[in-house]
Amino acid sequence: MSARGNIIDGFGYAKGLRERIAGRVATLKAEHGLTPCLVVVIVGEDPASQIYVKNKGETTKAVGMESRTIVLPADTTEADLLKLIGELNADTGVNGILVQLPLPAHMSSLKVIDAIDPLKDVDGFHVQNAGRLAVGLDAIVPCTPLGSLMLLKDALKTHDDGNLSGLNAVIVGRSNIVGKPMAQLLLNENCTVTIAHSRTANLPDLCRTADVLVAAVGRPKFIQGDWVKDGAYVIDVGINRIEVDGKNKIVGDVDFDAALPRATAITPVPKGVGPMTIACLLNNTLQAACVQHGLPVPGDL
Ligand SMILES: Nc1nc(=O)c2c([nH]1)NC[C@@H]1CN(c3ccc(C(=O)N[C@@H](CCC(=O)O)C(=O)O)cc3)C=[N+]21
């Protein structure tokens, strides 16, 4: 039986990933004169979103890519945003387009995402990418599930035989951006996958069946320690800002301290899945640039 209480170093893994991406960006530049370009569009002035978008821009530049950020006022019309996306789609210098979510209430995020060229949809949110992932075709895979799978596989290799096949996976959360694509990825790895949500009956007992437990509900410390099966692998996707003793703190969807001694390995928040999301976004942008220029797509990193 493997040891318990191992903390998965998502920050360190993401750092290594970014270094390998930087190497590939340098090669692409030297051999093909190509610098991948990611454009991030943000509508409105939500302070948390702005900090996040600023970090993304800096990380993009740090791996040698071009980063452009377009800030639109909160009262921008949907038509104007769709027009901008059309222009970015047509601009061959732009390889990746990310429209920061959530959008203001007067816009339909599905309609906006649908307007993005699927080949430039580096979030992997377009129905074409979601559908391609579901049927097993090449697709741009959403960054958070992809980064989560990388950490999970690495932890399984470190603490076990590295094999996901036949494991029971429970994903708590059914969003299009995390829960559903995570389920597709784990199905591809031959897990037995259950997606739980707010209407699930007896969630604690269901979670206790999970060899792999993925928490993506967006509620601070929602998953209790005694919901975690002895020896489980726990991936905490939640990023919740809460106030403790007058100070802002970020916590996950799992009660980390209570889950830690039960889990074989668990991701912390922060420095778990979050940094992997950004690293995977950069890798998706690099791969998109290669596809758009008819160049071979580099393999796994
Ligand atoms: N179209 C779109 N695509 C996204 O991928 C997207 C989005 N919209 N809207 C907002 C969410 C949120 N998100 C995060 C990614 C990384 C961290 C991250 O790196 N967090 C660090 C630092 C946390 C901190 O200290 O603030 C960590 O967890 O260690 C956080 C949040 C991507 N999102």
The ligand as an SDF file (V2000), in Angstrom:
LIG
                    3D

 33 36  0  0  0  0  0  0  0  0999 V2000
  -12.0980   31.7640  -21.1970 N   0  0  0  0  0  0  0  0  0  0  0  0
  -11.6100   31.5020  -19.9890 C   0  0  0  0  0  0  0  0  0  0  0  0
  -10.6480   30.5590  -19.8480 N   0  0  0  0  0  0  0  0  0  0  0  0
  -10.1300   30.2760  -18.6060 C   0  0  0  0  0  0  0  0  0  0  0  0
   -9.2410   29.3980  -18.4920 O   0  0  0  0  0  0  0  0  0  0  0  0
  -10.6160   31.0000  -17.4610 C   0  0  0  0  0  0  0  0  0  0  0  0
  -11.6110   31.9670  -17.6790 C   0  0  0  0  0  0  0  0  0  0  0  0
  -12.0950   32.1850  -18.9390 N   0  0  0  0  0  0  0  0  0  0  0  0
  -12.1110   32.6820  -16.6540 N   0  0  0  0  0  0  0  0  0  0  0  0
  -11.5420   32.5860  -15.3130 C   0  0  0  0  0  0  0  0  0  0  0  0
  -11.0240   31.2030  -15.0550 C   0  0  0  0  0  0  0  0  0  0  0  0
  -10.1030   31.1020  -13.8660 C   0  0  0  0  0  0  0  0  0  0  0  0
   -8.8630   30.5870  -14.3660 N   0  0  0  0  0  0  0  0  0  0  0  0
   -7.6930   30.4470  -13.6030 C   0  0  0  0  0  0  0  0  0  0  0  0
   -6.5490   29.8910  -14.1130 C   0  0  0  0  0  0  0  0  0  0  0  0
   -5.3860   29.8030  -13.3690 C   0  0  0  0  0  0  0  0  0  0  0  0
   -5.3430   30.2750  -12.0780 C   0  0  0  0  0  0  0  0  0  0  0  0
   -4.0850   30.1890  -11.2970 C   0  0  0  0  0  0  0  0  0  0  0  0
   -3.0160   30.0660  -11.8500 O   0  0  0  0  0  0  0  0  0  0  0  0
   -4.1590   30.2240   -9.9810 N   0  0  0  0  0  0  0  0  0  0  0  0
   -2.9720   30.1910   -9.1330 C   0  0  0  0  0  0  0  0  0  0  0  0
   -2.8060   31.4560   -8.3710 C   0  0  0  0  0  0  0  0  0  0  0  0
   -3.9910   31.8370   -7.5430 C   0  0  0  0  0  0  0  0  0  0  0  0
   -3.8410   33.2340   -6.9640 C   0  0  0  0  0  0  0  0  0  0  0  0
   -2.9500   33.4080   -6.1000 O   0  0  0  0  0  0  0  0  0  0  0  0
   -4.6080   34.1220   -7.3810 O   0  0  0  0  0  0  0  0  0  0  0  0
   -3.0150   28.9630   -8.2350 C   0  0  0  0  0  0  0  0  0  0  0  0
   -4.0710   28.3240   -8.1430 O   0  0  0  0  0  0  0  0  0  0  0  0
   -1.9970   28.6460   -7.6470 O   0  0  0  0  0  0  0  0  0  0  0  0
   -6.4860   30.8220  -11.5410 C   0  0  0  0  0  0  0  0  0  0  0  0
   -7.6500   30.8990  -12.2920 C   0  0  0  0  0  0  0  0  0  0  0  0
   -8.9680   30.4330  -15.7160 C   0  0  0  0  0  0  0  0  0  0  0  0
  -10.1650   30.7830  -16.1770 N   0  0  0  0  0  0  0  0  0  0  0  0
  1  2  1  0
  2  3  2  0
  2  8  1  0
  3  4  1  0
  4  5  2  0
  4  6  1  0
  6  7  2  0
  6 33  1  0
  7  8  1  0
  7  9  1  0
  9 10  1  0
 10 11  1  0
 11 12  1  0
 11 33  1  0
 12 13  1  0
 13 14  1  0
 13 32  1  0
 14 15  1  0
 14 31  2  0
 15 16  2  0
 16 17  1  0
 17 18  1  0
 17 30  2  0
 18 19  2  0
 18 20  1  0
 20 21  1  0
 21 22  1  0
 21 27  1  0
 22 23  1  0
 23 24  1  0
 24 25  2  0
 24 26  1  0
 27 28  2  0
 27 29  1  0
 30 31  1  0
 32 33  2  0
M  CHG  1  33   1
M  END
$$$$
